[in-house]
Amino acid sequence: MPRAFITGITGQDGRHLAEFLHGRGYDVYGMVKGQNNPGIASLRDEVPYVETVPGDLADLPSLVAALELAQPDEVYNLGAISFVALSFNQAELTANITGLGVLRMLEAIRMIGGSQNNPIRFYQASSSEMFGKVRETPQNESTPFHPRSPYGCAKVFGHDIVVNYRESYDLFACSGILFNHEGPRRGIEFVTRKVTNAVARIKLGLQHELVLGNLDSKRDWGYAGDYVKAMWMMLQQDQPDDYVIATGETHSIEELVERSFAEVGIDDWRRYVRQDPKFFRPAEVDLLIGDASKAHDQLGWKPEVDFPELVSMMVQHDLEVEAAKAGIER
Ligand code: NAP
């Protein structure tokens, strides 16, 4: 059986990827940080076949020990401080985990033997936030980076060090430049899930207001279940390379809000929404839209869930969960 090792296993993508790889016959090892990580409970429920391994992206020896234990064929580095807003408050931590963590993972692979003799294949979770103040539209693999947050800056370092280690040490290392991808497993702090959860709670009479920042920002939103497949596809190629993964469509936060309320039959959504400057970013990313034609042509990847289906899936899931929590029959 092939063996996969995933950092960030407790996150949205980690659980989707574990499910996908398990379905393909992989033994899946997931790295979990901390002495009593609350994410372990959802791992046991959702992906009980994952073998958990202790480790932290801030601690190189722990990464080496984790790889020695898992002996993986493929390493997927999804672990990160991934919330842009938090990265402004905790910029140093973000640089350490989201940026330097990539370097430590690559070093651990070299120590275990990621050379031609033992070619561990490595996937790095790069991000469209690296494009930030975009230099061209749509963005592709050659678009210059102009990050607008400590998170984006840390991801640029991670991306560049993957290219450098690939070229310097002949590692099979790929980066997926993934545009936003969402789903019912998205953390509640991210805007899509914040909106769908609030809309569900407003519909159920559990909440009266949704407070947001900039409604004009535009994002290219896909479904996480589609995007983890692209990660795996990259590692099955003959040569390592970097790929943009995106839907090629962009939608504003306002559209997301309007569509989410429409899903529960509320048309006058402005009655429930208030803007608060505290949710505006110090430096904004106004518009992201990806050109994934390289992934279409070379990997044969394409997204299957479109924006309306994604919003509907998330709102319906949140209605079910919030109604069950409140003991409301539907
Ligand atoms: P997520 O849900 O926020 O998960 C982040 C994961 O990183 C969690 O499992 C977290 O573990 C782990 N982590 C945090 N600090 C760590 C540390 N010091 N050592 C090891 N692990 C640590 O993120 P996601 O949405 O699944 O995204 C996966 C990756 O793709 C991230 O690198 C993200 O930046 C990147 N990305 C995401 C998107 C997107 O739209 N979702 C787009 C582009 C790129 P705990 O639960 O223990 O904190």
Boltz pocket constraint, residues with backbone or C-beta under 6 A from the ligand:
constraints:
  - pocket:
      binder: B
      contacts: [[A, 7], [A, 8], [A, 9], [A, 10], [A, 11], [A, 12], [A, 13], [A, 14], [A, 31], [A, 32], [A, 33], [A, 34], [A, 37], [A, 39], [A, 55], [A, 56], [A, 57], [A, 58], [A, 77], [A, 78], [A, 79], [A, 80], [A, 81], [A, 82], [A, 83], [A, 97], [A, 125], [A, 126], [A, 127], [A, 128], [A, 176], [A, 177], [A, 178], [A, 179], [A, 180], [A, 181], [A, 182], [A, 185], [A, 187]]
      max_distance: 6.0
